[in-house]
Amino acid sequence: MNTHTSQIKFQKDLWDFYNMHGRHAMLWRQNTNSYNIVVSEIMLQQTGVERVEPKYIAFTSTLPSWHTLASSPNKQLLGLWQGLGYNRRALYLQKTAQEIVTIYNGVVPKNRTLLEKLPGIGPGTSGAIMAYAFNKPEVFIETNIRRVIIHHFFTDQTQITDSQITTTLQNIITDIQASHSPFSPRTFYWAMMDYGSYLKSQVPNPNKQSRRYSVQSQFEGSNRQLRGKVLAFLLTKPQASEKELLSLASSKQQHNNFIPILKQLQDEGFIQKHQSKFVLL
């Protein structure tokens, strides 16, 4: 099957699936203003849709704009973020809000280079923002997109690079545009995400064929788990002693790394030590 023919078949498979099974009711697809898109994209980094949806509702209801997010107290911000994990993303998101308010007068830049200068926004997230918020035909990769491309175009290959995937994606977009069919980059990427999520439960993981593939470290007993426990504890108590926080450690790794973890949380601006007690900033 030549390249053009395989792309035509792929496009048919993609749109047939999306038209029948697309997740059209997702709230960040109902409201595609740039604020809602950026919040949802940061939340969706390494966190599944099912966990994000209720948190997204509470977050955007409580902090509905860049200005309210920029001025939110840490306790409120982290309370809204609880359950999503990777709490550092919440601080990055607030710093992004502060820069958008102060540098860009509350308007998200429609420029990928400028987006990637904002805290916590890399190439994948900047591309998603350009596509979902501004409907621009940017090329970007994330886990589901990588899965779809490898499954359809690199079935018998290994050590596939993101450069190969990017080139294939660009060729697909160019081919669709050349056909003079109506093309919405936003809808195209929604379809890619939904199809990739579906494939996850249907075929052996194609992403294992990617050069970037790695197995995520275990969460239970990890430093990341203890970081979350410390923050969750301080959200329920105004202050805590080092001994109280140490009691949260549940593994040898957590006990061994307890002091560095506390220092890291202080350095990142989550907590501070006031006399002999730790408090949220």
C-alpha positions in Angstrom: 0.0 0.0 0.0 1.6 3.3 -1.1 1.8 6.3 1.3 -1.1 8.2 -0.1 -3.4 5.2 -0.1 -2.4 4.3 3.5 -3.2 7.9 4.5 -6.6 7.8 2.9 -7.4 4.6 4.7 -6.1 6.0 7.9 -8.3 9.1 7.6 -11.3 7.0 6.9 -10.7 4.8 10.0 -10.0 7.9 12.1 -13.2 9.8 11.2 -15.4 6.7 11.2 -14.3 6.0 14.8 -14.6 9.7 15.9 -18.0 10.2 14.4 -19.4 7.1 16.2 -17.4 7.1 19.5 -15.8 10.6 19.9 -15.8 12.0 23.5 -17.8 15.1 22.4 -19.2 15.9 25.8 -15.8 16.8 27.4 -16.2 20.2 29.1 -13.0 21.6 27.6 -14.4 20.8 24.2 -17.6 22.7 25.0 -15.7 25.8 26.0 -12.5 26.3 24.0 -11.5 29.7 25.3 -7.8 29.9 25.9 -8.0 29.9 29.7 -10.0 26.7 29.8 -7.8 25.0 27.3 -4.6 25.9 29.1 -6.0 24.7 32.5 -7.3 21.4 31.0 -4.0 20.7 29.1 -1.9 21.3 32.3 -4.2 19.0 34.3 -4.1 16.3 31.6 -0.3 16.1 31.7 0.3 12.6 33.0 -3.3 12.4 34.5 -6.2 10.5 33.1 -9.5 12.2 31.9 -11.6 10.5 34.5 -9.6 12.1 37.4 -9.3 15.4 35.6 -13.0 16.1 34.8 -14.3 16.7 38.3 -11.2 18.7 39.3 -11.5 20.8 36.2 -15.1 21.7 37.0 -14.2 22.7 40.6 -11.1 24.6 39.5 -12.6 26.6 36.7 -15.7 27.4 38.8 -13.6 28.7 41.7 -10.9 30.3 39.6 -12.7 31.3 36.3 -10.0 33.6 34.9 -6.3 34.4 34.6 -6.7 37.1 37.2 -8.4 35.0 39.8 -5.9 32.2 39.3 -2.9 34.6 39.4 -4.0 35.9 42.8 -5.2 32.6 44.4 -3.6 31.8 47.8 -1.5 28.6 47.8 -3.8 26.8 50.2 -6.8 27.4 47.9 -4.8 26.5 44.8 -3.4 23.2 46.2 -6.7 22.3 47.7 -8.3 22.5 44.2 -5.4 20.5 42.8 -5.6 17.7 45.4 -6.1 14.3 43.7 -4.4 15.2 40.4 -0.9 14.5 41.5 2.3 16.3 40.3 1.4 19.3 42.4 4.3 21.3 40.9 2.0 21.7 37.9 -0.4 23.8 40.0 2.4 26.3 40.9 3.6 26.4 37.2 0.0 27.1 36.1 -0.3 30.0 38.6 3.0 31.4 37.5 1.8 31.1 33.9 -1.3 33.0 34.9 0.7 35.7 36.6 2.9 36.2 33.5 -0.1 36.2 31.1 -1.7 38.9 33.3 1.4 41.1 33.7 3.2 40.6 30.4 0.3 39.9 28.0 -2.5 41.9 29.6 -4.5 38.7 30.3 -4.4 37.4 26.7 -2.7 34.1 25.8 -0.2 34.6 23.0 -1.0 32.9 19.7 2.6 32.1 19.3 4.2 28.7 20.1 7.6 30.2 20.9 6.1 32.6 23.4 3.9 29.9 24.9 7.0 27.7 25.6 8.5 30.5 27.6 5.7 30.2 30.1 6.3 27.9 33.1 5.4 24.3 32.6 4.6 24.6 28.9 6.7 22.5 26.6 6.4 21.6 22.9 3.5 19.2 23.3 1.4 21.5 25.5 2.1 24.5 23.3 1.0 22.6 20.2 -2.1 21.4 21.9 -3.0 25.0 23.0 -2.4 26.3 19.4 -4.7 23.6 18.1 -7.5 23.5 20.7 -7.6 27.2 21.6 -6.8 28.8 18.3 -7.6 26.0 15.8 -4.1 26.2 14.2 -2.7 23.3 12.3 0.4 22.8 14.5 2.1 19.5 14.7 2.6 18.1 18.2 2.9 14.7 19.8 1.6 13.2 23.0 1.0 9.6 24.2 -2.3 8.9 22.4 -1.1 10.6 19.1 2.1 8.6 19.2 0.1 5.4 19.7 -2.1 6.1 16.7 0.7 6.9 14.3 2.8 3.9 15.3 -0.2 1.6 15.1 -1.1 2.7 11.6 2.2 3.6 9.9 5.1 1.8 11.8 3.6 -1.6 12.6 6.7 -3.7 12.0 9.3 -1.2 13.2 11.1 -0.5 16.5 13.0 2.4 17.9 10.7 4.9 16.1 11.8 8.5 16.6 9.5 11.4 17.3 10.9 13.0 14.2 9.5 10.2 12.1 6.1 10.6 13.9 6.2 14.4 13.4 6.9 14.0 9.7 4.0 11.5 9.3 1.6 13.8 11.1 2.7 16.8 9.0 2.1 14.7 5.8 -1.4 13.7 7.0 -2.3 17.3 7.7 -0.9 18.5 4.4 -2.8 15.8 2.6 -6.1 16.7 4.2 -5.5 20.4 3.4 -4.6 19.6 -0.2 -7.9 17.7 -0.6 -9.8 21.0 -0.1 -12.0 19.3 2.4 -13.1 21.4 5.4 -10.3 21.0 8.0 -10.5 21.8 11.6 -7.1 21.1 13.4 -9.0 21.2 16.7 -11.4 18.4 15.7 -8.6 16.4 14.0 -6.6 16.3 17.2 -9.7 15.5 19.3 -10.2 12.5 17.0 -6.6 11.5 17.3 -6.8 11.6 21.1 -10.0 9.6 21.3 -8.8 7.0 18.8 -5.5 6.7 20.7 -7.3 6.2 24.0 -9.5 3.5 22.4 -6.5 1.7 20.9 -4.9 1.5 24.4 -7.5 -1.1 25.4 -7.6 -2.9 22.0 -4.0 -3.7 20.9 -0.6 -4.3 22.5 0.9 -1.0 23.4 2.4 0.4 20.1 4.3 3.0 22.1 6.7 0.3 23.2 8.1 0.6 19.7 9.0 4.2 20.3 12.6 5.2 21.1 11.1 7.4 23.9 9.3 4.6 25.6 10.0 4.1 29.3 8.2 2.4 32.1 6.8 4.8 34.7 8.3 4.3 38.2 6.0 2.8 40.9 4.0 5.4 42.8 3.4 3.5 46.0 6.3 4.1 48.4 7.8 6.8 46.1 9.2 10.2 46.9 6.4 11.6 44.8 3.8 9.9 47.0 5.3 11.4 50.1 5.4 14.9 48.6 1.7 14.6 48.0 1.1 13.3 51.5 2.9 16.2 53.1 0.9 18.8 51.1 -2.4 17.0 51.8 -1.6 16.9 55.5 -0.7 20.6 55.7 -4.0 21.4 53.9 -5.9 20.0 56.8 -3.7 21.4 59.6 -2.3 24.9 59.9 1.1 23.6 60.9 3.0 20.4 61.6 6.2 19.3 63.2 8.9 17.4 61.4 8.0 14.3 63.5 4.4 14.5 62.4 5.4 14.7 58.8 7.9 11.9 59.1 5.1 9.7 60.3 3.6 9.9 56.8 6.5 8.0 55.3 5.5 4.5 54.4 8.6 3.0 52.8 12.4 2.8 53.3 12.9 5.1 50.3 10.6 7.7 51.8 12.3 7.6 55.2 15.7 7.9 53.6 14.7 10.8 51.5 12.5 12.6 54.0 14.8 15.6 54.7 15.7 16.2 51.0 11.9 16.0 50.1 11.1 18.7 52.7 13.9 20.9 51.4 12.7 20.4 47.9 9.2 21.4 48.8 10.6 24.5 50.5 12.8 25.4 47.6 9.8 25.0 45.2 7.7 27.4 47.2 5.1 24.9 48.6 6.0 25.1 52.3 8.2 27.0 54.8 9.6 26.3 58.2 8.4 28.7 60.9 10.4 28.2 64.1 10.0 24.4 64.6 6.9 23.9 62.5 6.2 23.5 58.8 3.4 25.5 57.1 2.0 26.0 53.6 3.2 29.2 52.0 
